[in-house]
Amino acid sequence: MAAADKFFGTDLDEILTGLGAETLLVVGVAANGAPLYTTFGANLRGYTVAVAEDGISAATEFDEFLARYQLLNEPGFGNATNTPLMAGRVTLTRTDLVAFR
């Protein structure tokens, strides 16, 4: 069974480091699973993370709400005010607000 944190037991960090990535965009189903745990793993490794709210889902509206709350209030990496792209933290955004450079 795969870990919810996509950094755990993989070479994802090495790949992203090799590409010079500093900010990650996370989307995915089961918002209270892989998106939540992968963003925490990313923050532990020093990445800034944006999560597209319209790119995540969960089994119930409550689960999705709770995942958004937890994303902004990660232990040690809180961004409760959702300050855009706070270094080493999670920002909630939408896909229509995302730009790549």
N, C-alpha and C positions, 0 to 999 in steps of 0.2 A: 504494500500500500504506500502511495506517495505521501510525503509530508505536506502539510498545509503551507509551511514556509518553504517557498521554492528555492531559497538559498541553502536550506539544510541538506547536507549530503550531496550537493551538486557543485559544479564549477561555475555557477551563474556569476558569483562575485568576480572571479578571475576574468570571465568573458567581458563583463561590464567595465571592469578596471582597464582591461586591454583596449577597449573602445574609447576610454576617456569619459565614460558616463559619470555625471554628477547628479543629475535630476532624472527621476524615473516617473513614467506615467503608468499607473496600475489600473486595470479593469479586470472583471471576471465574475463568474457566477459564484454563488455561495459567499456573499460578501463577508459573512462572519467566519469564513474559512480561509481559503488561499489569499484573497485580497487583504484581509486583516492581518494575518500572520506574516505574509510576505512583506508588507509595508513595515512591520515591526522589525523583521530581519534586515530590511534595507536601512532603516534608521540606525540600528545597531552598528551597521557598517559605514555610517556617515553619509548616506545618500539623502537627498531631499526628494520627497515623493509627492506627486499630485495624483489624486484618485478621482476619476471622472464618475460623479454620482450617477449619471445616466448610462454608465458602462458597467455598473454592478447590479446584482440582484440577490435576492434571498428567498427562502421558502415562504416567509410571511412579511408583511409590511413592518411589523415590530422588529423582526430579526434584521431587516435592512436599516431601520432607524437606529437600533442598538449598535450595529456595526459602524455607522457613521459617527455616532457618539464616541465609541471606543477608538476609532481612527484618530479623532481630534484630541483624545485624552489618554494616549498611550503612556504608560508609566515611564517617566524620565524623558519623554519626548512630546510633551503636551503642546498643543496649539489650539486651545479651547476657543480663541477668538477667530480662528481660521484665517490668520494673517497670510496673505498670498506668498507662497514659496519661501516660507521661513526655513532657513538653513537647517538641515538635519531633522526636519519635522514633516508631518503630513499636511497637505492642503486639500480640501475638497473643492472640486471644480466641475465643469461640464465640458463635454467634447467640443461644443461650439466656442469655447473660450481658449482652447488649446492651440498653440502655434509651435512649430518645430523650427530650430535653426541649425 
